């Protein structure tokens, strides 16, 4: 089957699984991945190693490839969450099992003390005395046989938490680290090393998260070689330069075994001799654990040998960490791109929603305006109808003009708002409102319409939209002031109709 025209349906289920795993890790096209997988006998781990490290001639593999094809052995798939450091579909060449580096959370002795009630304390007093006697005897044996105190904690570490052999006050991890740094500087002076300013668990988590090397240094102030180790090896210029080099990605955590946390770490890392240094790192190629101890340095040795062991261990594991970093960076870039796309989509969706909201508000405002216009038009139309009905009804009660034989009259000349002049006689005892009603109903009166059937509109309160004014001198005859025509105007008068609609609108 040529790789140019291969058919995935012709592959077996295990071969399809191997092809999918290989392409998901290397992002290589299937047409280019088929030849390499065939040369690797469909072994995904060997193919991935050849892809990243380069392919060299392998006589054994070529000879085995010449044998009849056999179904590939099932691959053990190691699934690990991103929190532990590697994607679930990534595979690495198998390596010898390493010593696990557990995560140690400091347990303060002060938090473990328990004061029983007085009655229980009295009941258990004999047992307490026996325990103290036994402890004193055991201390004597420990002095005579120094290997016993170290052997017994190692045997009992799995069943009970480690306890420090000192009576130093237990602090929280950050304060413990600050106390160690202060005591270290008081003993050995200023130094260029940068200790991690928190507990071992925090340094452990940071090294695991950022894929860095955690250098754990444990010292015992009571040990004879401690001062020599610190001055000639740990603080030597070669070791300081190597540890502080940012390219080595080293997180330095140090502690004294007189502190509870450092003592627990020494037991977890199987420290059997002081001074002690261990290099812990994330090992994705190891199928048994995620954080392993890749180097252990105990006792006194030249500074060059100390640095050489650290450099060798770092160089052996840097390539695997670089692959994990590249995978993480690619995944992070994919997540960032997806988040940016989601953010752009959300912004676009928010803009569309805002435009839709504005459009709905504009349409609603337009509908309200149109409704108000219609309502105003309908109100004006109803007002005009009610006014017309009122005028027809009011015209019925306007008395006829007095005849020539009536002596007590008032002759009034009225200039209407359209410029027409009307001369009419009114009885002197007629109310001034009769004059206003005549002007309002003049068009009905002149039309000679039959208004006998007109009724007063219900709920309508008529207001005159004009005022009658005498020009010389200017006198306004207000309808609300009341009075008779004779008392207000006299025997005769010349009046002008002035509209007041504009003035009312201005006041509103």
C-alpha positions as CSV (number, residue, x, y, z in Angstrom):
1,X,0.0,0.0,0.0
2,X,1.7,3.3,-1.1
3,X,1.4,6.2,1.2
4,X,0.1,8.5,-1.6
5,X,-3.1,6.6,-2.2
6,X,-3.6,4.8,1.1
7,X,-7.1,4.0,2.3
8,X,-7.7,4.4,6.0
9,X,-10.4,1.7,5.8
10,X,-7.7,-0.9,4.8
11,X,-5.8,-0.4,8.2
12,X,-6.6,-2.5,11.1
13,X,-8.2,-1.1,14.2
14,X,-4.9,-1.1,16.1
15,X,-3.1,0.6,13.1
16,X,-5.8,3.2,12.9
17,X,-5.4,3.9,16.6
18,X,-1.7,4.2,16.2
19,X,-2.1,6.5,13.3
20,X,-4.5,8.8,15.1
21,X,-2.3,8.9,18.2
22,X,0.8,9.7,16.2
23,X,-0.9,12.5,14.1
24,X,-2.5,14.1,17.2
25,X,1.0,14.4,18.8
26,X,3.1,15.4,15.8
27,X,0.4,17.2,13.7
28,X,1.8,15.4,10.7
29,X,-0.3,14.6,7.6
30,X,-1.4,10.9,7.5
31,X,0.3,10.5,4.1
32,X,3.6,11.4,5.6
33,X,3.0,9.5,8.8
34,X,2.3,6.1,7.2
35,X,5.9,5.4,6.0
36,X,7.4,6.3,9.4
37,X,4.9,4.2,11.3
38,X,5.6,1.3,8.9
39,X,9.3,1.6,9.4
40,X,8.6,1.7,13.2
41,X,6.4,-1.5,12.9
42,X,3.5,0.7,14.0
43,X,5.0,1.3,17.3
44,X,3.8,4.8,18.3
45,X,6.5,5.5,20.9
46,X,9.4,4.6,18.5
47,X,7.8,6.7,15.7
48,X,7.3,9.8,17.9
49,X,11.0,9.4,19.2
50,X,12.2,9.2,15.5
51,X,10.0,12.3,14.6
52,X,11.4,14.5,17.4
53,X,15.0,13.1,17.7
54,X,15.7,12.3,14.1
55,X,15.7,8.9,12.4
56,X,19.0,7.0,12.2
57,X,19.7,3.6,10.5
58,X,18.7,0.8,12.8
59,X,19.9,-2.6,11.6
60,X,17.9,-4.5,14.2
61,X,14.7,-2.6,13.3
62,X,15.3,-3.1,9.6
63,X,15.9,-6.9,10.1
64,X,12.7,-7.1,12.2
65,X,10.8,-5.1,9.6
66,X,11.8,-7.7,7.0
67,X,10.1,-10.5,8.9
68,X,6.4,-11.2,8.3
69,X,4.1,-8.6,9.7
70,X,2.5,-9.4,13.0
71,X,-0.1,-7.4,14.8
72,X,1.5,-4.8,16.9
73,X,1.3,-5.3,20.7
74,X,-1.3,-3.3,22.5
75,X,0.1,0.1,23.5
76,X,-0.2,1.2,27.1
77,X,-1.8,4.5,27.0
78,X,-0.9,6.8,29.8
79,X,-3.6,9.4,30.5
80,X,-2.7,12.4,32.6
81,X,-4.5,15.6,33.2
82,X,-3.0,19.0,32.2
83,X,-2.7,19.8,35.9
84,X,-0.1,17.0,36.1
85,X,1.8,18.4,33.2
86,X,1.2,16.4,30.0
87,X,-1.7,15.8,27.5
88,X,-3.5,12.5,27.7
89,X,-2.6,11.5,24.1
90,X,1.2,12.1,24.5
91,X,3.5,9.1,24.7
92,X,7.2,8.9,25.6
93,X,9.8,6.2,25.4
94,X,9.8,4.0,28.4
95,X,12.5,4.7,30.9
96,X,13.6,2.9,34.1
97,X,11.4,3.6,37.0
98,X,12.5,6.4,39.2
99,X,12.1,7.1,42.9
100,X,8.9,9.0,43.5
101,X,9.1,12.4,45.1
102,X,5.9,12.8,47.2
103,X,4.3,16.1,48.0
104,X,4.8,16.9,51.7
105,X,2.5,19.2,53.5
106,X,4.0,20.3,56.8
107,X,2.1,19.2,59.9
108,X,2.9,21.5,62.8
109,X,3.4,19.7,66.1
110,X,1.5,22.5,67.9
111,X,-1.5,21.6,65.9
112,X,-1.3,18.0,66.9
113,X,-1.2,18.6,70.7
114,X,-4.5,17.7,72.4
115,X,-5.3,18.6,76.0
116,X,-7.7,16.0,77.4
117,X,-10.2,16.8,80.1
118,X,-9.0,16.7,83.6
119,X,-10.8,13.4,84.5
120,X,-9.2,11.6,81.5
121,X,-5.8,13.1,82.4
122,X,-6.1,11.7,85.9
123,X,-7.1,8.3,84.6
124,X,-4.3,8.1,82.1
125,X,-1.6,9.4,84.4
126,X,-0.1,5.9,85.1
127,X,0.1,5.2,81.3
128,X,1.7,8.6,80.8
129,X,4.4,7.8,83.4
130,X,5.1,4.4,81.8
131,X,5.4,6.1,78.4
132,X,7.9,8.6,79.7
133,X,9.9,5.9,81.3
134,X,10.0,3.9,78.1
135,X,10.9,7.0,76.1
136,X,13.8,7.7,78.4
137,X,15.1,4.1,78.1
138,X,14.7,4.4,74.3
139,X,16.7,7.6,74.3
140,X,19.5,5.8,76.1
141,X,19.5,3.0,73.5
142,X,19.5,5.6,70.8
143,X,22.6,7.2,72.2
144,X,24.3,3.8,72.5
145,X,23.1,2.6,69.0
146,X,22.9,5.7,66.7
147,X,21.4,3.7,63.8
148,X,18.2,2.9,65.7
149,X,16.6,6.4,65.6
150,X,17.0,6.5,61.9
151,X,15.8,3.0,61.2
152,X,12.6,3.2,63.3
153,X,11.2,6.4,61.6
154,X,11.8,4.8,58.2
155,X,9.8,1.7,59.3
156,X,6.9,3.7,60.8
157,X,6.7,6.5,58.2
158,X,3.9,4.9,56.4
159,X,1.6,4.6,59.4
160,X,2.2,7.8,61.4
161,X,3.3,11.3,60.5
162,X,6.9,12.2,61.1
163,X,7.8,14.2,64.1
164,X,10.9,16.2,64.6
165,X,13.3,15.2,67.3
166,X,13.8,18.8,68.4
167,X,11.7,21.1,70.5
168,X,11.8,24.1,68.1
169,X,8.6,26.0,67.9
170,X,6.6,24.9,64.8
171,X,5.6,27.7,62.5
172,X,3.7,27.9,59.2
173,X,5.7,27.1,56.1
174,X,6.4,30.7,55.1
175,X,7.6,31.7,58.5
176,X,9.7,28.6,58.8
177,X,11.4,29.4,55.5
178,X,12.1,33.0,56.7
179,X,13.5,31.7,60.0
180,X,15.8,29.3,58.1
181,X,17.0,32.1,55.8
182,X,17.7,34.4,58.7
183,X,19.6,31.7,60.7
184,X,21.6,30.7,57.5
185,X,22.7,34.3,56.9
186,X,23.6,34.7,60.6
187,X,25.7,31.6,60.4
188,X,27.3,32.0,57.0
189,X,26.9,35.7,56.2
190,X,25.4,37.3,53.1
191,X,25.1,35.0,50.0
192,X,23.8,35.4,46.5
193,X,21.6,32.4,46.6
194,X,17.8,32.9,46.4
195,X,15.9,30.5,48.6
196,X,12.3,29.8,47.9
197,X,10.3,31.9,50.4
198,X,7.6,29.4,51.2
199,X,7.1,25.8,52.1
200,X,8.2,22.6,50.3
201,X,4.6,21.9,49.1
202,X,4.4,25.3,47.4
203,X,7.9,24.9,45.8
204,X,6.8,21.4,44.7
205,X,3.6,22.7,43.1
206,X,5.5,25.5,41.3
207,X,8.1,23.2,39.9
208,X,5.4,20.9,38.7
209,X,3.3,23.7,37.1
210,X,6.2,25.6,35.5
211,X,8.2,22.4,34.6
212,X,11.2,23.5,36.5
213,X,13.8,21.6,38.5
214,X,13.4,21.6,42.3
215,X,16.7,21.5,44.2
216,X,16.1,20.4,47.8
217,X,19.0,21.0,50.2
218,X,18.7,19.6,53.7
219,X,21.2,20.3,56.4
220,X,21.6,19.3,60.0
221,X,23.3,22.0,62.2
222,X,24.5,19.2,64.5
223,X,26.3,17.3,61.8
224,X,30.1,17.8,61.6
225,X,30.2,18.2,57.8
226,X,27.5,20.8,57.6
227,X,29.7,23.9,57.8
228,X,32.2,22.5,55.3
229,X,29.5,21.6,52.9
230,X,27.9,25.0,53.0
231,X,31.1,27.1,52.8
232,X,33.1,25.0,50.3
233,X,30.4,23.4,48.1
234,X,27.0,24.9,48.5
235,X,28.3,28.5,48.5
236,X,31.1,28.0,46.1
237,X,31.2,30.3,43.1
238,X,30.7,27.4,40.7
239,X,27.6,26.1,42.5
240,X,26.1,29.6,43.0
241,X,26.5,30.5,39.3
242,X,25.0,27.2,38.2
243,X,22.0,27.4,40.6
244,X,21.3,31.1,39.8
245,X,21.6,30.6,36.1
246,X,18.0,31.2,34.8
247,X,18.6,28.8,31.8
248,X,18.8,25.9,34.3
249,X,15.3,26.6,35.6
250,X,16.1,25.7,39.2
251,X,13.9,26.4,42.2
252,X,16.0,26.3,45.4
253,X,14.4,25.1,48.6
254,X,16.5,24.5,51.7
255,X,15.7,23.6,55.2
256,X,17.1,22.5,58.5
257,X,16.0,19.1,59.9
258,X,15.5,20.8,63.2
259,X,12.3,22.1,61.7
260,X,9.3,19.8,61.4
261,X,8.7,20.4,57.7
262,X,12.3,19.7,56.7
263,X,12.4,16.7,58.9
264,X,9.3,15.3,57.2
265,X,10.8,16.0,53.8
266,X,14.0,14.2,54.7
267,X,12.0,11.1,55.6
268,X,9.9,11.3,52.4
269,X,13.0,11.6,50.3
270,X,14.8,8.7,52.1
271,X,17.6,10.9,53.4
272,X,20.1,8.7,55.2
273,X,23.2,10.9,55.3
274,X,23.8,14.6,55.8
275,X,24.4,17.0,54.1
276,X,21.8,16.0,51.5
277,X,20.7,17.4,48.2
278,X,18.1,16.1,45.8
279,X,16.9,17.2,42.4
280,X,13.2,16.7,41.8
281,X,11.5,17.3,38.5
282,X,8.3,16.4,36.5
283,X,8.9,13.2,34.6
284,X,6.2,12.8,31.9
285,X,8.0,9.8,30.3
286,X,7.7,7.9,33.6
287,X,4.4,5.9,33.8
288,X,4.6,5.4,37.6
289,X,4.8,8.9,38.9
290,X,4.8,12.5,37.8
291,X,7.4,14.0,40.2
292,X,10.6,12.0,40.6
293,X,13.9,12.3,42.3
294,X,16.4,12.3,39.4
295,X,19.6,13.0,41.4
296,X,20.7,12.5,45.0
297,X,23.9,14.0,46.4
298,X,24.9,13.1,49.9
299,X,28.0,13.7,52.0
300,X,31.1,15.8,51.1
301,X,32.5,16.0,47.6
302,X,34.2,18.6,45.4
303,X,32.1,21.5,44.2
304,X,32.8,20.5,40.6
305,X,31.4,17.0,41.2
306,X,28.4,18.5,42.9
307,X,27.7,20.8,40.0
308,X,28.5,18.0,37.5
309,X,25.9,15.7,39.0
310,X,23.2,18.4,38.8
311,X,24.2,19.4,35.2
312,X,24.1,15.8,34.1
313,X,20.6,15.2,35.6
314,X,19.3,18.4,34.1
315,X,20.6,17.7,30.7
316,X,19.1,14.2,30.7
317,X,15.6,15.5,31.3
318,X,15.6,18.9,29.6
319,X,14.6,17.5,26.3
320,X,11.5,15.8,27.6
321,X,10.5,18.9,29.5
322,X,11.0,21.0,26.3
323,X,8.6,18.7,24.5
324,X,6.0,19.1,27.2
325,X,6.5,22.9,27.3
326,X,6.0,23.0,23.5
327,X,2.9,21.0,23.8
328,X,1.6,23.2,26.6
329,X,2.4,26.3,24.7
330,X,0.6,25.0,21.6
331,X,-2.4,24.1,23.7
332,X,-2.3,27.5,25.5
333,X,-2.1,29.2,22.1
334,X,-5.1,27.2,20.9
335,X,-7.0,28.1,24.1
336,X,-6.0,31.8,23.7
337,X,-7.1,31.8,20.1
338,X,-10.4,30.1,21.0
339,X,-10.9,32.6,23.9
340,X,-10.2,35.5,21.5
341,X,-12.6,34.1,19.0
342,X,-15.2,33.7,21.7
343,X,-14.6,37.2,22.9
344,X,-14.8,38.6,19.4
345,X,-18.0,36.7,18.9
346,X,-19.4,37.9,22.2
347,X,-18.5,41.5,21.3
348,X,-20.1,41.1,17.9
349,X,-23.2,39.5,19.5
350,X,-23.4,42.3,22.0
351,X,-23.1,44.9,19.2
352,X,-25.9,43.2,17.3
353,X,-28.0,43.0,20.4
354,X,-27.4,46.7,21.1
355,X,-28.3,47.6,17.5
356,X,-31.5,45.5,17.8
357,X,-32.3,47.1,21.1
358,X,-31.8,50.6,19.6
359,X,-33.9,49.6,16.6
360,X,-36.7,48.3,18.8
361,X,-36.6,51.5,20.9
362,X,-36.7,53.6,17.8
363,X,-39.6,51.7,16.4
364,X,-41.4,51.9,19.8
365,X,-40.7,55.6,20.0
366,X,-42.0,56.1,16.4
367,X,-45.1,54.1,17.2
368,X,-45.7,56.1,20.4
369,X,-45.2,59.4,18.4
370,X,-47.7,58.2,15.8
371,X,-50.1,57.1,18.4
372,X,-49.8,60.5,20.1
373,X,-50.4,62.3,16.8
374,X,-53.4,60.1,16.1
375,X,-54.7,60.7,19.7
376,X,-54.2,64.5,19.3
377,X,-56.0,64.5,16.0
378,X,-58.8,62.4,17.4
379,X,-59.0,64.7,20.4
380,X,-59.1,67.8,18.2
381,X,-61.7,66.1,16.0
382,X,-63.8,65.3,19.1
383,X,-63.3,68.8,20.4
384,X,-64.4,70.3,17.1
385,X,-67.5,68.0,17.1
386,X,-68.3,68.9,20.7
387,X,-67.8,72.6,19.9
388,X,-70.1,72.4,16.9
389,X,-72.7,70.6,19.0
390,X,-72.4,73.2,21.8
391,X,-72.7,76.1,19.4
392,X,-75.9,74.6,17.8
393,X,-77.3,74.0,21.3
394,X,-76.2,77.5,22.6
395,X,-77.7,79.2,19.5
396,X,-81.1,78.1,20.6
397,X,-80.9,80.3,23.8
398,X,-79.6,83.5,22.2
399,X,-82.5,86.0,22.2
400,X,-83.6,87.8,19.1
401,X,-82.2,91.3,18.4
402,X,-84.5,94.0,20.0
403,X,-86.7,95.8,17.7
404,X,-86.7,99.5,16.9
405,X,-89.4,100.3,19.4
406,X,-87.2,99.0,22.3
407,X,-85.5,102.0,24.0
408,X,-83.1,100.4,26.5
409,X,-80.6,98.9,24.1
410,X,-76.9,99.0,23.4
411,X,-75.6,99.2,19.8
412,X,-72.3,97.4,19.4
413,X,-70.1,97.1,16.3
414,X,-68.0,94.0,16.3
415,X,-65.1,93.2,14.1
416,X,-64.7,89.5,13.8
417,X,-61.3,87.6,13.7
418,X,-61.7,87.2,9.9
419,X,-62.1,90.9,9.4
420,X,-65.9,91.0,8.9
421,X,-67.7,93.7,10.8
422,X,-71.1,93.0,12.4
423,X,-73.4,95.6,14.0
424,X,-76.1,94.4,16.4
425,X,-78.3,95.7,19.2
426,X,-78.4,94.0,22.6
427,X,-80.6,94.7,25.5
428,X,-78.9,96.7,28.2
429,X,-79.7,94.1,30.9
430,X,-78.2,91.2,28.8
431,X,-75.3,89.5,30.4
432,X,-71.8,90.0,28.9
433,X,-71.7,86.3,28.2
434,X,-74.6,86.8,25.7
435,X,-72.3,89.0,23.7
436,X,-69.6,86.3,23.7
437,X,-72.1,83.6,22.8
438,X,-73.3,85.7,19.9
439,X,-69.8,86.0,18.5
440,X,-69.1,82.3,19.0
441,X,-72.4,81.2,17.3
442,X,-72.4,83.8,14.6
443,X,-71.8,81.3,11.8
444,X,-74.7,79.2,13.1
445,X,-77.0,82.2,13.4
446,X,-76.2,83.4,9.9
447,X,-76.7,80.0,8.3
448,X,-80.3,79.9,9.4
449,X,-80.0,76.2,10.3
450,X,-82.6,74.4,12.3
451,X,-81.1,73.9,15.8
452,X,-84.2,72.9,17.6
453,X,-83.1,69.3,17.9
454,X,-79.6,70.2,19.2
455,X,-78.7,69.0,22.8
456,X,-76.0,70.1,25.2
457,X,-72.9,67.8,24.8
458,X,-72.3,65.6,27.9
459,X,-69.1,66.2,29.8
460,X,-68.1,69.2,27.7
461,X,-67.0,72.5,29.3
462,X,-66.8,75.2,26.8
463,X,-64.1,77.8,26.9
464,X,-64.1,80.9,24.7
465,X,-61.0,81.1,22.6
466,X,-61.1,84.8,22.2
467,X,-61.6,88.0,24.1
468,X,-63.6,91.2,23.3
469,X,-61.5,94.4,23.4
470,X,-62.4,98.1,23.0
471,X,-59.5,99.7,21.0
472,X,-59.8,103.4,22.1
473,X,-59.3,103.4,25.0
474,X,-58.2,99.8,25.2
475,X,-60.6,97.9,27.5
476,X,-60.8,94.2,27.8
477,X,-64.3,92.8,28.6
478,X,-63.6,89.5,30.3
479,X,-66.4,87.0,30.2
480,X,-65.5,85.6,33.6
481,X,-65.8,89.1,35.2
482,X,-69.6,89.1,34.5
483,X,-71.8,92.1,34.3
484,X,-74.4,93.4,31.8
485,X,-73.8,94.8,28.4
486,X,-75.2,98.2,29.3
487,X,-73.0,98.6,32.5
488,X,-69.8,97.4,30.7
489,X,-70.1,98.9,27.2
490,X,-72.7,101.7,27.6
491,X,-75.1,102.9,24.9
492,X,-72.8,101.9,22.1
493,X,-69.4,100.5,21.5
494,X,-66.8,99.3,19.0
495,X,-65.3,95.9,19.9
496,X,-62.6,93.8,18.3
497,X,-62.4,90.0,18.6
498,X,-58.8,88.9,19.6
499,X,-58.0,85.2,19.6
500,X,-56.2,83.9,22.7
501,X,-55.2,80.4,21.5
502,X,-51.6,81.4,20.9
503,X,-51.3,82.9,24.4
504,X,-52.7,79.7,26.0
505,X,-50.2,77.6,24.0
506,X,-47.4,79.7,25.2
507,X,-48.5,79.5,28.8
508,X,-48.7,75.6,28.5
